């Protein structure tokens, strides 16, 4: 089966009550046009998407195919992330944190507060950020929420 479009999201009312067969797309694969995958239910699928996916990316719950009462939807599995918290009394560290992460071409996302940022786990980055004054870091497994992205692209490119 070839899937060539994102047809909606399982959060939409029109897909309520459908059986959902998920296919794992790792966070660093979400902005790629071509995939060959097997769903949780064992269905082999090819994913061939247009250029717009290079900007939009695949999101949790995106529907790639649907039939009478079943959908195949994207699951972005949890991954190890660095959660960076800048102490509110050190706001001048925010540009430093963002610069250091961006300088390594790493994905950068907003956290839950204006002083929190998230980036994929990388030990040298974790160690470097942990040495910054007024900054605390922790490693945590979580799903990437691409709606909170800061960086223009999200990929696994590192140095």
Beta strands, then each sheet from edge to edge (+ up, - down):
strand 1: 2-3
strand 2: 19-24
strand 3: 34-38
strand 4: 44-48
strand 5: 63-66
strand 6: 70-75
strand 7: 79-86
strand 8: 109-110
strand 9: 116-120
strand 10: 135-142
sheet 1: 1+ 4+ 3-
sheet 2: 2+ 6+ 5-
sheet 3: 8+ 9- 7+ 10-
end
